[in-house]
Amino acid sequence: MRRLSRNIPKNLKTLLANCLVHGRRGFIDVMDSFPEEYRHVIETLASVYQNDHIAKEQNMIPHERLRFHQDKSGPLMTDLHTWLDTQLKKSVEPNSGLGQAIAYMLNHWEPLTLFLREPGAPLDNNICERALKKAILHRKNALFYKTLNGARVGDLFICLIHTCSLNGVNPIAYLTALQEHAAETAKTPDQWLPWNYTAAMQPKTP
């Protein structure tokens, strides 16, 4: 994740991991002006993400994933670091958009590559950031609640919606099902959770 230095705990040992997506974003911002450089960085990171996808598909445990990344992604990232360093020293204006994107990657290289040294370290913080976006949107919508009860209902809905998202369930379909089966839901709420409500909707066999 990308964190400000003032937000890093002082008295607690931490392993700092920066988000590769943030590093990638700087190159996306300059892709029209520097298409070849953009393509080189993006294609390299795409290969790293493909390796991570393979690790997930094969259900590798953290130490297996670490060794896999060290073997497959390590050389890619080493070559990328060399390339970035060469670009900044020989042909790129440091104050340009490309120069700033390269400088960010080089200045944060250690936390950006923690996944090559620490078992289970993620490549990015996308899961948390997607969850935070829902909370931020909910905070914005909360400005229009007129009562405390309305706010509580809103909190309940955002929890249900996010839980649906985590379980690959359509929130509208789920909330509609709860309304259509309100009596059954009230009697057996444990059978009407996002991950099992479809089974409760099936006709009961005699």
Secondary structure, 3 states (H helix, E strand, C coil): CCCCHHHCCCCCCCCCCCCHHHHHHHHHCCCCCCHHHHHHHHHHHHHHHHHHHHHHHCCCCHHHHHHHHHHHCHHHHHHHHHHHHHHHHHCCCCCCHHHHHHHHHHHCHHHHCHHHCCCCCCCCCHHHHHHHHHHHHHHHHHHHCCCHHHHHHHHHHHHHHHHHHHCCCCHHHHHHHHHHCHHHHHHCHHHCCCCCHHHHHCCCCC
